[in-house]
Amino acid sequence: MGQDARHTGIITGISQGRLTVSIDNQPDCDGCAISAICDVSDRTEITIESRNADSFTEGERVKITATDSTQRRAILWAFAVPLLLFLAIVFISSPVALVSVAVYYCILYISRDRLQGSLNWVITKTEGDET
């Protein structure tokens, strides 16, 4: 990793603390370390929850950034923890390992609102045509 994941786009909608941003075509995704797991690289539009959504307006150009630490936390929760859980339990019993990983993902899904607070994109206004 070592670098922030950045995308630029235009706000196409604002609703209840959520910004919908139409993502510009990003040729930089090819060199990005997390492009294989980043769902933004495959989409043209993204909806982001923002505490300060009211400070933005539709049609405004913005830069969306996921910091290096946010990327690391996302990879840890999505891949490292379940892998370690699976490997630790596989020594006990294979069926138990499969069930425990399924339970982990259920807990992760139930906790998604709380986790979302720690895995944030940073949205900033851009000046002019700067990318």
RAGINOR-V543501 format. One record per residue. N is the residue number from 1. RES is the residue in one letter. SS is DSSP state (H for helix, E for strand, L for the rest). Layout:
# RAGINOR-V543501
n->[N	N]
res->[RES	RES]
ss->[SS	SS]
This chain:
# RAGINOR-V543501
n->[1	2	3	4	5	6	7	8	9	10	11	12	13	14	15	16	17	18	19	20	21	22	23	24	25	26	27	28	29	30	31	32	33	34	35	36	37	38	39	40	41	42	43	44	45	46	47	48	49	50	51	52	53	54	55	56	57	58	59	60	61	62	63	64	65	66	67	68	69	70	71	72	73	74	75	76	77	78	79	80	81	82	83	84	85	86	87	88	89	90	91	92	93	94	95	96	97	98	99	100	101	102	103	104	105	106	107	108	109	110	111	112	113	114	115	116	117	118	119	120	121	122	123	124	125	126	127	128	129	130	131]
res->[M	G	Q	D	A	R	H	T	G	I	I	T	G	I	S	Q	G	R	L	T	V	S	I	D	N	Q	P	D	C	D	G	C	A	I	S	A	I	C	D	V	S	D	R	T	E	I	T	I	E	S	R	N	A	D	S	F	T	E	G	E	R	V	K	I	T	A	T	D	S	T	Q	R	R	A	I	L	W	A	F	A	V	P	L	L	L	F	L	A	I	V	F	I	S	S	P	V	A	L	V	S	V	A	V	Y	Y	C	I	L	Y	I	S	R	D	R	L	Q	G	S	L	N	W	V	I	T	K	T	E	G	D	E	T]
ss->[L	L	L	L	E	E	E	E	E	E	E	E	E	E	E	L	L	E	E	E	E	E	E	L	L	L	H	H	H	H	H	L	L	L	L	L	L	L	H	H	H	H	L	L	E	E	E	E	E	L	L	L	H	H	H	L	L	L	L	L	E	E	E	E	E	E	L	H	H	H	H	H	H	H	H	H	H	H	H	H	H	H	H	H	H	H	H	H	H	H	L	L	L	H	H	H	H	H	H	H	H	H	H	H	H	H	H	H	H	H	L	H	H	H	H	H	L	L	L	L	L	E	E	E	E	L	L	L	L	L	L]
